Amino acid sequence: MTSTALMPTYARAPVAFERGTGAYLYGADGRRYLDFAAGIAVDILGHAHPHLVSALTDQAQLLWHVSNLYEIPQQTRYAERLVAACFADAAFFCNTGAEAVEGAIKMARRAQAQAGKVERYRTITVEGAFHGRTLATISAAGNPKYLEGFGPPVDGFDHVAFGNLNELRNAIGSETGAILIEPVQGEGGIRPLPADYLRGVRAAADEFGLVLIFDEVQCGFGRTGKLFAHEHSGVTPDVMAVAKGIAGGFPCGGILATRAVADAMAPGTHATTFGGNPLAMAVANATLDVLLGNGFLENVAHAGQQLMSALGDLADRYPDLVAEVRGQGLMLGLRLTDRATNVAFGTKAMEHGLLLVPAGQNVVRMVPPLIIGEPEVAAAVEIVDQVCRELSQSDG
Ligand SMILES: *Cc1c(COP(=O)(O)O)cnc(C)c1O
């Protein structure tokens, strides 16, 4: 089905979807699928959410794009609302996660340079993280699989082991200017960094005058049951990259920063043509209306607990197959034993009408729309149970 007119970068599942409502997608094959992939943790309000549809269509009648040569009131308003809801003092809008992370790295370097420490251009990063697919972000993450064949990695990144504070502190040198951390690793296998580790990282950043960057591209925007995942630890960054869920499926990214960092970015220091255009900002504002609505995040936390506890029961019942359940809120992972691959698990789940996403360390990732409740949790768990039963009975 995949045409040779498309580059062969993706191994696509042989299904195309025609429409969606809420947590369900409808395939061209006439089947209905419960969507616990959500476009890879993007469609946080599910499909065809009426508030987003009307925000998008209303704005589409008026104005799509003008560029940042001019005032964009929707962008100003969205920045003010977002800044009021988190640690940051100022925002910059772009289009994708990788662009947000790369911009955040630039801002950290620029802040050091403006403070007279131009030599502090290096960034410490954590093994297992994913930061995007540009040359700098694949170099930042350091995953050999994504670097292979693309020439020498971009200079300026030092990688340390997951969750090891001593190693991180020892890696700080006279050229270190920033630390970049994904508070809950998503692609790497749904691995939350412990709160006391994040507190230790914050202390090290303060002690050595480093800019702390969080990559909340996947774990942000309500995914873990708080607006941003770092709120669970009480630790705030100096800069944060966001994207994925920010506009419920409309392409958009953002960089949030404290005043000290933002003030290093004078006119002309960074830019993007499409970033923060009226169409994206209309949908981002509408998404935020729902996220900040009464009880929304509490419901995410509640649904997450239900799903986590049901998956824990399955792990107990299928110990030969499920090694561990981990994650936070509605960002959960089942780490499988070597009895089955996460890809085989996902293929079987799809046959039964449930969409999942594989992640690193043989983890099956569940990142459903944040609007789900008990019926969707129960329906997903029933299918996961069936897949576990079938994979446990097959010859491993
Ligand atoms: C998906 C992701 C990115 C990259 O986002 P793109 O929009 O694909 O560029 C960066 N960081 C994290 C944590 C992600 O999950």
The ligand as an SDF file (V2000), in Angstrom:
LIG
                    3D

 15 15  0  0  0  0  0  0  0  0999 V2000
    8.5480   13.6120   19.9860 C   0  0  0  0  0  0  0  0  0  0  0  0
    9.6030   14.2160   20.8200 C   0  0  0  0  0  0  0  0  0  0  0  0
   10.5040   15.1830   20.3300 C   0  0  0  0  0  0  0  0  0  0  0  0
   10.5270   15.5800   18.8730 C   0  0  0  0  0  0  0  0  0  0  0  0
    9.3320   16.1680   18.4700 O   0  0  0  0  0  0  0  0  0  0  0  0
    9.0410   16.3470   16.8900 P   0  0  0  0  0  0  0  0  0  0  0  0
    7.7720   17.1420   16.8730 O   0  0  0  0  0  0  0  0  0  0  0  0
    8.8960   14.9800   16.3270 O   0  0  0  0  0  0  0  0  0  0  0  0
   10.1880   17.0670   16.3190 O   0  0  0  0  0  0  0  0  0  0  0  0
   11.3990   15.7570   21.1960 C   0  0  0  0  0  0  0  0  0  0  0  0
   11.4370   15.4030   22.4950 N   0  0  0  0  0  0  0  0  0  0  0  0
   10.5980   14.4920   23.0080 C   0  0  0  0  0  0  0  0  0  0  0  0
   10.6590   14.1780   24.4590 C   0  0  0  0  0  0  0  0  0  0  0  0
    9.6590   13.8550   22.1960 C   0  0  0  0  0  0  0  0  0  0  0  0
    8.8510   12.9200   22.6990 O   0  0  0  0  0  0  0  0  0  0  0  0
  1  2  1  0
  2  3  1  0
  2 14  2  0
  3  4  1  0
  3 10  2  0
  4  5  1  0
  5  6  1  0
  6  7  2  0
  6  8  1  0
  6  9  1  0
 10 11  1  0
 11 12  2  0
 12 13  1  0
 12 14  1  0
 14 15  1  0
M  END
$$$$
